[in-house]
Amino acid sequence: MWVSEPDFLEEFCQQVAKAIEAQFSSTLIPVFNLTGTVIHTNLGRSSLPAEAVDSMVTAATHATNLEYDLLSGKRGDRDSHLERAICEMTGAEAATVVNNNAAAVLLVLNTLALNKEVIISRGELVEIGGAFRIPDVMESAYCTLREIGTTNRTHLKDYAAAINSDTGLLMKVHTSNYEIRGFTNSVSESDLSELSKEKGIPFVSDLGSGSLVDLRQFNLPYEPTVKDTIDMGADLVTFSGDKLLGGPQAGIIVGKRELIEKVKNNPLKRALRVDKITLAALLAVINIYKDPDRLESRLPMLADLARPVAGIEEVAAKVIAAVSERLAGRALVTVQACKSQIGSGALPLDLMESRGLCITPLAEKGKTDDALQRLSLAFRALPKPVIGRISDGRLLFDLRCLRDVDGFLGQLDSLAG
Ligand SMILES: *Cc1c(COP(=O)(O)O)cnc(C)c1O
């Protein structure tokens, strides 16, 4: 097509302006998580409460007593800020914090079982998305994996029989993202703890999500709490800061003081430690846990997980007309019952009743897939991308995590035709 000179110039200038803008803008941008997975690892897991954000800004913009003891005027310990509160909540003697739970597991293994054997059930050789696999982590920590039992059944006598002079650690890994059902047996924390005491070998439990409170009070399924695991006798427990805790990315290690001291003295600890901004956020979130009655209203992760269906239906009623109208002639939009999941591997089989926008493209037979992909791309190309999920030939936007309804509706006009 012939293009007139002024048209060409205008188009050219627009392209240049766009390219310059792109140079100065961040590639890390907020999105609407309408996937139905609340704690979505690829979408950054938990959103933080306002208190945590304030603390992060203060820590980021000021000098702080991060590792400075104000009383003695000497060097302090960055773990000291968190240790008391975490110990009070979990019943542990001591605690330390690192970059994430993968780092926590690596550090514990490397500290307590360097060049030694770690005994673990074949039913617990977990792979978490993104290449965290127990056998590989063992190797990276310079430990020898000593797998025992079978995939479905492992007994206390299997652990006992595997213990030898090279054993460094007994380990249990929470099978957070799968479940073995049917003819099964696994050994409880209390039994393993007894065996470990008898043999003088530490017992570590990697909880993965690790909740600080019993989630059943929010009508959510049971997930073992850190306190339960400590009470059952685990010497050390590792868990994530940004899964069911609802805080920033971090890995928390709690347990016996003597073992925590060893962990802290490992030179790797320095490489895996958290910065002041993460610490500030984690402290603020832990503080929120001191007031359990208001937990649900103050922790965004929990508010989303426990959001009542009636609240989600209200959101659906507010958005259905506008989305329908915007997609008129292109797709059919209905409100449908759907199921959300907790995410990040926690309780994969326990789904939560929810409501979603179900978008079915009006395409000729054989072109539905193509139309679906284009539609989903158009929503992902919005200024604040909308991420849903495709299933059964439809695009589904689970509305459980939609809070900013005005922001969602306000950008629909930018939806590509
Ligand atoms: C999620 C998980 C990890 C890894 O934790 P990150 O916070 O992702 O580093 C390790 N172990 C288990 C059992 C987990 O569920």
The ligand as an SDF file (V2000), in Angstrom:
LIG
                    3D

 15 15  0  0  0  0  0  0  0  0999 V2000
    8.7990  -25.4200   47.7630 C   0  0  0  0  0  0  0  0  0  0  0  0
    9.6290  -26.4420   48.3930 C   0  0  0  0  0  0  0  0  0  0  0  0
   11.0250  -26.2900   48.4450 C   0  0  0  0  0  0  0  0  0  0  0  0
   11.7280  -25.1370   47.8120 C   0  0  0  0  0  0  0  0  0  0  0  0
   11.3460  -23.9300   48.4300 O   0  0  0  0  0  0  0  0  0  0  0  0
   11.6100  -22.5340   47.6960 P   0  0  0  0  0  0  0  0  0  0  0  0
   11.0200  -21.5380   48.6360 O   0  0  0  0  0  0  0  0  0  0  0  0
   10.9040  -22.5990   46.3890 O   0  0  0  0  0  0  0  0  0  0  0  0
   13.0720  -22.3780   47.5380 O   0  0  0  0  0  0  0  0  0  0  0  0
   11.7520  -27.2900   49.0700 C   0  0  0  0  0  0  0  0  0  0  0  0
   11.1500  -28.3620   49.6150 N   0  0  0  0  0  0  0  0  0  0  0  0
    9.8090  -28.5360   49.5910 C   0  0  0  0  0  0  0  0  0  0  0  0
    9.2100  -29.7510   50.2100 C   0  0  0  0  0  0  0  0  0  0  0  0
    9.0070  -27.5750   48.9800 C   0  0  0  0  0  0  0  0  0  0  0  0
    7.6730  -27.7320   48.9560 O   0  0  0  0  0  0  0  0  0  0  0  0
  1  2  1  0
  2  3  1  0
  2 14  2  0
  3  4  1  0
  3 10  2  0
  4  5  1  0
  5  6  1  0
  6  7  2  0
  6  8  1  0
  6  9  1  0
 10 11  1  0
 11 12  2  0
 12 13  1  0
 12 14  1  0
 14 15  1  0
M  END
$$$$
